[in-house]
Amino acid sequence: MINDIGNNATKVIPGTFAGQGANGARGNVYFRIKGNDVVVTKPNGTFVTILKDGVNQNPSVKSALEGKVR
């Protein structure tokens, strides 16, 4: 599932996600979206996490989709 979403995302948008910056701060990521599920990766492509129904449930993804930075 992770590889499927990561490799076949219908949308890839930049955003920020908790724990990905220095000292656990918010840091830059890419949200790779397929359907309502999201794979979060670091800018270099390293896997961070998968968010089932992240499009509807995760505030970081929702903000990125709206063009807002958290």
PDB file of N, CA, C and O in Angstrom:
ATOM      1  N   MET A   1       0.813  -1.190   0.000  1.00  0.00           N
ATOM      2  CA  MET A   1       0.000   0.000   0.000  1.00  0.00           C
ATOM      3  C   MET A   1       0.863   1.263   0.000  1.00  0.00           C
ATOM      4  O   MET A   1       0.575   2.211  -0.731  1.00  0.00           O
ATOM      5  N   ILE A   2       1.913   1.280   0.813  1.00  0.00           N
ATOM      6  CA  ILE A   2       2.784   2.452   0.882  1.00  0.00           C
ATOM      7  C   ILE A   2       3.430   2.717  -0.471  1.00  0.00           C
ATOM      8  O   ILE A   2       3.412   3.848  -0.955  1.00  0.00           O
ATOM      9  N   ASN A   3       3.998   1.687  -1.083  1.00  0.00           N
ATOM     10  CA  ASN A   3       4.633   1.857  -2.393  1.00  0.00           C
ATOM     11  C   ASN A   3       3.626   2.253  -3.451  1.00  0.00           C
ATOM     12  O   ASN A   3       3.932   3.072  -4.317  1.00  0.00           O
ATOM     13  N   ASP A   4       2.424   1.684  -3.400  1.00  0.00           N
ATOM     14  CA  ASP A   4       1.393   2.022  -4.378  1.00  0.00           C
ATOM     15  C   ASP A   4       1.055   3.504  -4.310  1.00  0.00           C
ATOM     16  O   ASP A   4       1.014   4.176  -5.340  1.00  0.00           O
ATOM     17  N   ILE A   5       0.812   4.020  -3.113  1.00  0.00           N
ATOM     18  CA  ILE A   5       0.483   5.443  -2.973  1.00  0.00           C
ATOM     19  C   ILE A   5       1.688   6.298  -3.349  1.00  0.00           C
ATOM     20  O   ILE A   5       1.552   7.274  -4.086  1.00  0.00           O
ATOM     21  N   GLY A   6       2.857   5.937  -2.847  1.00  0.00           N
ATOM     22  CA  GLY A   6       4.060   6.715  -3.131  1.00  0.00           C
ATOM     23  C   GLY A   6       4.396   6.786  -4.607  1.00  0.00           C
ATOM     24  O   GLY A   6       4.809   7.834  -5.104  1.00  0.00           O
ATOM     25  N   ASN A   7       4.222   5.672  -5.313  1.00  0.00           N
ATOM     26  CA  ASN A   7       4.589   5.616  -6.732  1.00  0.00           C
ATOM     27  C   ASN A   7       3.467   6.010  -7.677  1.00  0.00           C
ATOM     28  O   ASN A   7       3.726   6.359  -8.828  1.00  0.00           O
ATOM     29  N   ASN A   8       2.226   5.959  -7.213  1.00  0.00           N
ATOM     30  CA  ASN A   8       1.083   6.231  -8.086  1.00  0.00           C
ATOM     31  C   ASN A   8       0.180   7.325  -7.532  1.00  0.00           C
ATOM     32  O   ASN A   8      -1.030   7.311  -7.760  1.00  0.00           O
ATOM     33  N   ALA A   9       0.757   8.259  -6.814  1.00  0.00           N
ATOM     34  CA  ALA A   9      -0.026   9.351  -6.234  1.00  0.00           C
ATOM     35  C   ALA A   9      -0.702  10.156  -7.338  1.00  0.00           C
ATOM     36  O   ALA A   9      -0.117  10.401  -8.394  1.00  0.00           O
ATOM     37  N   THR A  10      -1.938  10.561  -7.078  1.00  0.00           N
ATOM     38  CA  THR A  10      -2.648  11.418  -8.032  1.00  0.00           C
ATOM     39  C   THR A  10      -2.310  12.879  -7.796  1.00  0.00           C
ATOM     40  O   THR A  10      -2.536  13.725  -8.660  1.00  0.00           O
ATOM     41  N   LYS A  11      -1.764  13.171  -6.617  1.00  0.00           N
ATOM     42  CA  LYS A  11      -1.385  14.540  -6.286  1.00  0.00           C
ATOM     43  C   LYS A  11      -0.219  14.480  -5.308  1.00  0.00           C
ATOM     44  O   LYS A  11      -0.219  13.672  -4.380  1.00  0.00           O
ATOM     45  N   VAL A  12       0.775  15.342  -5.521  1.00  0.00           N
ATOM     46  CA  VAL A  12       1.900  15.477  -4.596  1.00  0.00           C
ATOM     47  C   VAL A  12       2.012  16.955  -4.254  1.00  0.00           C
ATOM     48  O   VAL A  12       2.223  17.794  -5.130  1.00  0.00           O
ATOM     49  N   ILE A  13       1.867  17.266  -2.960  1.00  0.00           N
ATOM     50  CA  ILE A  13       1.910  18.663  -2.552  1.00  0.00           C
ATOM     51  C   ILE A  13       2.904  18.850  -1.410  1.00  0.00           C
ATOM     52  O   ILE A  13       3.034  17.981  -0.548  1.00  0.00           O
ATOM     53  N   PRO A  14       3.607  19.985  -1.402  1.00  0.00           N
ATOM     54  CA  PRO A  14       4.521  20.270  -0.299  1.00  0.00           C
ATOM     55  C   PRO A  14       3.745  20.746   0.922  1.00  0.00           C
ATOM     56  O   PRO A  14       2.664  21.323   0.803  1.00  0.00           O
ATOM     57  N   GLY A  15       4.310  20.498   2.083  1.00  0.00           N
ATOM     58  CA  GLY A  15       3.712  20.970   3.326  1.00  0.00           C
ATOM     59  C   GLY A  15       4.704  20.819   4.453  1.00  0.00           C
ATOM     60  O   GLY A  15       5.893  20.592   4.225  1.00  0.00           O
ATOM     61  N   THR A  16       4.209  20.946   5.673  1.00  0.00           N
ATOM     62  CA  THR A  16       5.046  20.721   6.846  1.00  0.00           C
ATOM     63  C   THR A  16       4.366  19.693   7.739  1.00  0.00           C
ATOM     64  O   THR A  16       3.148  19.522   7.708  1.00  0.00           O
ATOM     65  N   PHE A  17       5.191  19.010   8.540  1.00  0.00           N
ATOM     66  CA  PHE A  17       4.674  17.937   9.386  1.00  0.00           C
ATOM     67  C   PHE A  17       5.471  17.910  10.681  1.00  0.00           C
ATOM     68  O   PHE A  17       6.690  18.079  10.675  1.00  0.00           O
ATOM     69  N   ALA A  18       4.781  17.697  11.778  1.00  0.00           N
ATOM     70  CA  ALA A  18       5.415  17.695  13.097  1.00  0.00           C
ATOM     71  C   ALA A  18       6.529  16.657  13.184  1.00  0.00           C
ATOM     72  O   ALA A  18       6.410  15.546  12.667  1.00  0.00           O
ATOM     73  N   GLY A  19       7.608  17.045  13.848  1.00  0.00           N
ATOM     74  CA  GLY A  19       8.702  16.120  14.109  1.00  0.00           C
ATOM     75  C   GLY A  19       9.703  15.964  12.985  1.00  0.00           C
ATOM     76  O   GLY A  19      10.636  15.169  13.104  1.00  0.00           O
ATOM     77  N   GLN A  20       9.541  16.696  11.901  1.00  0.00           N
ATOM     78  CA  GLN A  20      10.439  16.521  10.762  1.00  0.00           C
ATOM     79  C   GLN A  20      11.503  17.603  10.654  1.00  0.00           C
ATOM     80  O   GLN A  20      12.381  17.527   9.794  1.00  0.00           O
ATOM     81  N   GLY A  21      11.433  18.608  11.518  1.00  0.00           N
ATOM     82  CA  GLY A  21      12.425  19.673  11.525  1.00  0.00           C
ATOM     83  C   GLY A  21      13.448  19.471  12.630  1.00  0.00           C
ATOM     84  O   GLY A  21      13.462  18.444  13.309  1.00  0.00           O
ATOM     85  N   ALA A  22      14.291  20.457  12.793  1.00  0.00           N
ATOM     86  CA  ALA A  22      15.322  20.413  13.832  1.00  0.00           C
ATOM     87  C   ALA A  22      14.681  20.332  15.214  1.00  0.00           C
ATOM     88  O   ALA A  22      13.700  21.019  15.497  1.00  0.00           O
ATOM     89  N   ASN A  23      15.240  19.495  16.059  1.00  0.00           N
ATOM     90  CA  ASN A  23      14.779  19.342  17.444  1.00  0.00           C
ATOM     91  C   ASN A  23      13.300  18.996  17.551  1.00  0.00           C
ATOM     92  O   ASN A  23      12.638  19.402  18.506  1.00  0.00           O
ATOM     93  N   GLY A  24      12.780  18.256  16.590  1.00  0.00           N
ATOM     94  CA  GLY A  24      11.387  17.810  16.639  1.00  0.00           C
ATOM     95  C   GLY A  24      10.366  18.837  16.192  1.00  0.00           C
ATOM     96  O   GLY A  24       9.164  18.622  16.349  1.00  0.00           O
ATOM     97  N   ALA A  25      10.822  19.944  15.641  1.00  0.00           N
ATOM     98  CA  ALA A  25       9.905  20.983  15.156  1.00  0.00           C
ATOM     99  C   ALA A  25       9.233  20.524  13.857  1.00  0.00           C
ATOM    100  O   ALA A  25       9.564  19.471  13.312  1.00  0.00           O
ATOM    101  N   ARG A  26       8.293  21.325  13.377  1.00  0.00           N
ATOM    102  CA  ARG A  26       7.681  21.050  12.080  1.00  0.00           C
ATOM    103  C   ARG A  26       8.763  21.175  11.009  1.00  0.00           C
ATOM    104  O   ARG A  26       9.642  22.032  11.097  1.00  0.00           O
ATOM    105  N   GLY A  27       8.688  20.317  10.007  1.00  0.00           N
ATOM    106  CA  GLY A  27       9.668  20.358   8.934  1.00  0.00           C
ATOM    107  C   GLY A  27       9.014  20.110   7.592  1.00  0.00           C
ATOM    108  O   GLY A  27       7.877  19.643   7.523  1.00  0.00           O
ATOM    109  N   ASN A  28       9.724  20.418   6.537  1.00  0.00           N
ATOM    110  CA  ASN A  28       9.205  20.269   5.178  1.00  0.00           C
ATOM    111  C   ASN A  28       9.029  18.804   4.804  1.00  0.00           C
ATOM    112  O   ASN A  28       9.875  17.962   5.106  1.00  0.00           O
ATOM    113  N   VAL A  29       7.914  18.519   4.142  1.00  0.00           N
ATOM    114  CA  VAL A  29       7.597  17.178   3.659  1.00  0.00           C
ATOM    115  C   VAL A  29       6.834  17.295   2.348  1.00  0.00           C
ATOM    116  O   VAL A  29       6.457  18.385   1.919  1.00  0.00           O
ATOM    117  N   TYR A  30       6.618  16.143   1.727  1.00  0.00           N
ATOM    118  CA  TYR A  30       5.683  16.038   0.610  1.00  0.00           C
ATOM    119  C   TYR A  30       4.565  15.107   1.024  1.00  0.00           C
ATOM    120  O   TYR A  30       4.801  14.051   1.611  1.00  0.00           O
ATOM    121  N   PHE A  31       3.344  15.510   0.711  1.00  0.00           N
ATOM    122  CA  PHE A  31       2.173  14.671   0.920  1.00  0.00           C
ATOM    123  C   PHE A  31       1.839  14.038  -0.422  1.00  0.00           C
ATOM    124  O   PHE A  31       1.486  14.735  -1.373  1.00  0.00           O
ATOM    125  N   ARG A  32       1.950  12.718  -0.497  1.00  0.00           N
ATOM    126  CA  ARG A  32       1.671  11.966  -1.721  1.00  0.00           C
ATOM    127  C   ARG A  32       0.296  11.339  -1.548  1.00  0.00           C
ATOM    128  O   ARG A  32       0.109  10.419  -0.751  1.00  0.00           O
ATOM    129  N   ILE A  33      -0.664  11.857  -2.314  1.00  0.00           N
ATOM    130  CA  ILE A  33      -2.076  11.544  -2.101  1.00  0.00           C
ATOM    131  C   ILE A  33      -2.610  10.626  -3.190  1.00  0.00           C
ATOM    132  O   ILE A  33      -2.374  10.832  -4.380  1.00  0.00           O
ATOM    133  N   LYS A  34      -3.334   9.608  -2.748  1.00  0.00           N
ATOM    134  CA  LYS A  34      -4.069   8.725  -3.657  1.00  0.00           C
ATOM    135  C   LYS A  34      -5.394   8.424  -2.977  1.00  0.00           C
ATOM    136  O   LYS A  34      -5.429   7.812  -1.909  1.00  0.00           O
ATOM    137  N   GLY A  35      -6.483   8.856  -3.598  1.00  0.00           N
ATOM    138  CA  GLY A  35      -7.786   8.744  -2.946  1.00  0.00           C
ATOM    139  C   GLY A  35      -7.777   9.632  -1.716  1.00  0.00           C
ATOM    140  O   GLY A  35      -7.442  10.813  -1.803  1.00  0.00           O
ATOM    141  N   ASN A  36      -8.140   9.077  -0.576  1.00  0.00           N
ATOM    142  CA  ASN A  36      -8.112   9.827   0.681  1.00  0.00           C
ATOM    143  C   ASN A  36      -6.912   9.480   1.547  1.00  0.00           C
ATOM    144  O   ASN A  36      -6.765  10.008   2.649  1.00  0.00           O
ATOM    145  N   ASP A  37      -6.051   8.590   1.052  1.00  0.00           N
ATOM    146  CA  ASP A  37      -4.889   8.150   1.819  1.00  0.00           C
ATOM    147  C   ASP A  37      -3.652   8.945   1.412  1.00  0.00           C
ATOM    148  O   ASP A  37      -3.530   9.390   0.271  1.00  0.00           O
ATOM    149  N   VAL A  38      -2.745   9.114   2.358  1.00  0.00           N
ATOM    150  CA  VAL A  38      -1.582   9.970   2.148  1.00  0.00           C
ATOM    151  C   VAL A  38      -0.321   9.272   2.661  1.00  0.00           C
ATOM    152  O   VAL A  38      -0.300   8.739   3.771  1.00  0.00           O
ATOM    153  N   VAL A  39       0.715   9.284   1.844  1.00  0.00           N
ATOM    154  CA  VAL A  39       2.046   8.885   2.293  1.00  0.00           C
ATOM    155  C   VAL A  39       2.847  10.169   2.462  1.00  0.00           C
ATOM    156  O   VAL A  39       2.903  10.998   1.554  1.00  0.00           O
ATOM    157  N   VAL A  40       3.461  10.326   3.622  1.00  0.00           N
ATOM    158  CA  VAL A  40       4.276  11.499   3.921  1.00  0.00           C
ATOM    159  C   VAL A  40       5.738  11.114   3.724  1.00  0.00           C
ATOM    160  O   VAL A  40       6.205  10.110   4.261  1.00  0.00           O
ATOM    161  N   THR A  41       6.458  11.931   2.942  1.00  0.00           N
ATOM    162  CA  THR A  41       7.888  11.699   2.738  1.00  0.00           C
ATOM    163  C   THR A  41       8.664  12.979   3.012  1.00  0.00           C
ATOM    164  O   THR A  41       8.135  14.085   2.898  1.00  0.00           O
ATOM    165  N   LYS A  42       9.926  12.806   3.373  1.00  0.00           N
ATOM    166  CA  LYS A  42      10.829  13.944   3.467  1.00  0.00           C
ATOM    167  C   LYS A  42      11.104  14.424   2.046  1.00  0.00           C
ATOM    168  O   LYS A  42      10.848  13.688   1.093  1.00  0.00           O
ATOM    169  N   PRO A  43      11.622  15.645   1.881  1.00  0.00           N
ATOM    170  CA  PRO A  43      11.915  16.142   0.534  1.00  0.00           C
ATOM    171  C   PRO A  43      12.843  15.231  -0.274  1.00  0.00           C
ATOM    172  O   PRO A  43      12.783  15.229  -1.503  1.00  0.00           O
ATOM    173  N   ASN A  44      13.702  14.456   0.402  1.00  0.00           N
ATOM    174  CA  ASN A  44      14.606  13.551  -0.317  1.00  0.00           C
ATOM    175  C   ASN A  44      13.945  12.214  -0.667  1.00  0.00           C
ATOM    176  O   ASN A  44      14.585  11.335  -1.243  1.00  0.00           O
ATOM    177  N   GLY A  45      12.655  12.064  -0.315  1.00  0.00           N
ATOM    178  CA  GLY A  45      11.920  10.851  -0.649  1.00  0.00           C
ATOM    179  C   GLY A  45      11.849   9.814   0.458  1.00  0.00           C
ATOM    180  O   GLY A  45      11.164   8.803   0.306  1.00  0.00           O
ATOM    181  N   THR A  46      12.541  10.039   1.569  1.00  0.00           N
ATOM    182  CA  THR A  46      12.515   9.100   2.685  1.00  0.00           C
ATOM    183  C   THR A  46      11.112   9.023   3.284  1.00  0.00           C
ATOM    184  O   THR A  46      10.487  10.048   3.558  1.00  0.00           O
ATOM    185  N   PHE A  47      10.625   7.798   3.483  1.00  0.00           N
ATOM    186  CA  PHE A  47       9.301   7.569   4.060  1.00  0.00           C
ATOM    187  C   PHE A  47       9.233   8.094   5.491  1.00  0.00           C
ATOM    188  O   PHE A  47      10.152   7.888   6.284  1.00  0.00           O
ATOM    189  N   VAL A  48       8.115   8.787   5.816  1.00  0.00           N
ATOM    190  CA  VAL A  48       7.870   9.262   7.179  1.00  0.00           C
ATOM    191  C   VAL A  48       6.730   8.471   7.806  1.00  0.00           C
ATOM    192  O   VAL A  48       6.904   7.860   8.861  1.00  0.00           O
ATOM    193  N   THR A  49       5.562   8.478   7.162  1.00  0.00           N
ATOM    194  CA  THR A  49       4.400   7.771   7.701  1.00  0.00           C
ATOM    195  C   THR A  49       3.316   7.664   6.640  1.00  0.00           C
ATOM    196  O   THR A  49       3.384   8.307   5.592  1.00  0.00           O
ATOM    197  N   ILE A  50       2.321   6.844   6.928  1.00  0.00           N
ATOM    198  CA  ILE A  50       1.140   6.759   6.076  1.00  0.00           C
ATOM    199  C   ILE A  50      -0.050   7.233   6.906  1.00  0.00           C
ATOM    200  O   ILE A  50      -0.164   6.911   8.088  1.00  0.00           O
ATOM    201  N   LEU A  51      -0.926   7.997   6.277  1.00  0.00           N
ATOM    202  CA  LEU A  51      -2.105   8.533   6.952  1.00  0.00           C
ATOM    203  C   LEU A  51      -3.349   8.017   6.242  1.00  0.00           C
ATOM    204  O   LEU A  51      -3.739   8.534   5.196  1.00  0.00           O
ATOM    205  N   LYS A  52      -3.970   6.988   6.825  1.00  0.00           N
ATOM    206  CA  LYS A  52      -5.224   6.479   6.266  1.00  0.00           C
ATOM    207  C   LYS A  52      -6.272   7.571   6.420  1.00  0.00           C
ATOM    208  O   LYS A  52      -6.453   8.110   7.512  1.00  0.00           O
ATOM    209  N   ASP A  53      -6.965   7.903   5.330  1.00  0.00           N
ATOM    210  CA  ASP A  53      -7.977   8.963   5.292  1.00  0.00           C
ATOM    211  C   ASP A  53      -7.391  10.315   5.718  1.00  0.00           C
ATOM    212  O   ASP A  53      -8.099  11.164   6.261  1.00  0.00           O
ATOM    213  N   GLY A  54      -6.101  10.502   5.469  1.00  0.00           N
ATOM    214  CA  GLY A  54      -5.419  11.734   5.860  1.00  0.00           C
ATOM    215  C   GLY A  54      -5.964  12.980   5.206  1.00  0.00           C
ATOM    216  O   GLY A  54      -5.873  14.067   5.777  1.00  0.00           O
ATOM    217  N   VAL A  55      -6.539  12.845   4.001  1.00  0.00           N
ATOM    218  CA  VAL A  55      -7.121  13.997   3.313  1.00  0.00           C
ATOM    219  C   VAL A  55      -8.240  14.601   4.158  1.00  0.00           C
ATOM    220  O   VAL A  55      -8.397  15.821   4.201  1.00  0.00           O
ATOM    221  N   ASN A  56      -9.004  13.764   4.820  1.00  0.00           N
ATOM    222  CA  ASN A  56     -10.134  14.233   5.624  1.00  0.00           C
ATOM    223  C   ASN A  56      -9.806  14.403   7.102  1.00  0.00           C
ATOM    224  O   ASN A  56     -10.452  15.194   7.789  1.00  0.00           O
ATOM    225  N   GLN A  57      -8.811  13.672   7.600  1.00  0.00           N
ATOM    226  CA  GLN A  57      -8.580  13.614   9.042  1.00  0.00           C
ATOM    227  C   GLN A  57      -7.380  14.416   9.553  1.00  0.00           C
ATOM    228  O   GLN A  57      -7.365  14.814  10.717  1.00  0.00           O
ATOM    229  N   ASN A  58      -6.380  14.660   8.708  1.00  0.00           N
ATOM    230  CA  ASN A  58      -5.143  15.247   9.213  1.00  0.00           C
ATOM    231  C   ASN A  58      -5.070  16.751   8.944  1.00  0.00           C
ATOM    232  O   ASN A  58      -5.150  17.172   7.790  1.00  0.00           O
ATOM    233  N   PRO A  59      -4.918  17.568   9.993  1.00  0.00           N
ATOM    234  CA  PRO A  59      -4.880  19.018   9.814  1.00  0.00           C
ATOM    235  C   PRO A  59      -3.704  19.506   8.961  1.00  0.00           C
ATOM    236  O   PRO A  59      -3.838  20.506   8.256  1.00  0.00           O
ATOM    237  N   SER A  60      -2.562  18.827   9.012  1.00  0.00           N
ATOM    238  CA  SER A  60      -1.411  19.243   8.197  1.00  0.00           C
ATOM    239  C   SER A  60      -1.698  19.046   6.717  1.00  0.00           C
ATOM    240  O   SER A  60      -1.361  19.903   5.900  1.00  0.00           O
ATOM    241  N   VAL A  61      -2.314  17.932   6.367  1.00  0.00           N
ATOM    242  CA  VAL A  61      -2.671  17.661   4.971  1.00  0.00           C
ATOM    243  C   VAL A  61      -3.738  18.647   4.512  1.00  0.00           C
ATOM    244  O   VAL A  61      -3.646  19.200   3.415  1.00  0.00           O
ATOM    245  N   LYS A  62      -4.741  18.866   5.340  1.00  0.00           N
ATOM    246  CA  LYS A  62      -5.818  19.787   4.982  1.00  0.00           C
ATOM    247  C   LYS A  62      -5.277  21.192   4.729  1.00  0.00           C
ATOM    248  O   LYS A  62      -5.683  21.852   3.773  1.00  0.00           O
ATOM    249  N   SER A  63      -4.364  21.649   5.583  1.00  0.00           N
ATOM    250  CA  SER A  63      -3.761  22.972   5.402  1.00  0.00           C
ATOM    251  C   SER A  63      -2.973  23.049   4.105  1.00  0.00           C
ATOM    252  O   SER A  63      -3.064  24.039   3.379  1.00  0.00           O
ATOM    253  N   ALA A  64      -2.202  22.015   3.810  1.00  0.00           N
ATOM    254  CA  ALA A  64      -1.414  21.998   2.575  1.00  0.00           C
ATOM    255  C   ALA A  64      -2.327  22.021   1.349  1.00  0.00           C
ATOM    256  O   ALA A  64      -2.035  22.707   0.369  1.00  0.00           O
ATOM    257  N   LEU A  65      -3.420  21.279   1.402  1.00  0.00           N
ATOM    258  CA  LEU A  65      -4.364  21.266   0.283  1.00  0.00           C
ATOM    259  C   LEU A  65      -5.006  22.635   0.074  1.00  0.00           C
ATOM    260  O   LEU A  65      -5.364  22.992  -1.048  1.00  0.00           O
ATOM    261  N   GLU A  66      -5.149  23.397   1.148  1.00  0.00           N
ATOM    262  CA  GLU A  66      -5.727  24.740   1.069  1.00  0.00           C
ATOM    263  C   GLU A  66      -4.671  25.798   0.763  1.00  0.00           C
ATOM    264  O   GLU A  66      -4.987  26.983   0.655  1.00  0.00           O
ATOM    265  N   GLY A  67      -3.413  25.370   0.624  1.00  0.00           N
ATOM    266  CA  GLY A  67      -2.333  26.300   0.322  1.00  0.00           C
ATOM    267  C   GLY A  67      -1.833  27.069   1.525  1.00  0.00           C
ATOM    268  O   GLY A  67      -1.148  28.082   1.380  1.00  0.00           O
ATOM    269  N   LYS A  68      -2.169  26.598   2.707  1.00  0.00           N
ATOM    270  CA  LYS A  68      -1.742  27.258   3.942  1.00  0.00           C
ATOM    271  C   LYS A  68      -0.557  26.507   4.534  1.00  0.00           C
ATOM    272  O   LYS A  68      -0.442  25.291   4.384  1.00  0.00           O
ATOM    273  N   VAL A  69       0.317  27.241   5.205  1.00  0.00           N
ATOM    274  CA  VAL A  69       1.449  26.624   5.891  1.00  0.00           C
ATOM    275  C   VAL A  69       1.125  26.584   7.369  1.00  0.00           C
ATOM    276  O   VAL A  69       0.693  27.584   7.942  1.00  0.00           O
ATOM    277  N   ARG A  70       1.332  25.428   7.989  1.00  0.00           N
ATOM    278  CA  ARG A  70       1.087  25.307   9.437  1.00  0.00           C
ATOM    279  C   ARG A  70       2.351  25.586  10.191  1.00  0.00           C
ATOM    280  O   ARG A  70       2.359  25.536  11.421  1.00  0.00           O
TER     281      ARG A  70
END
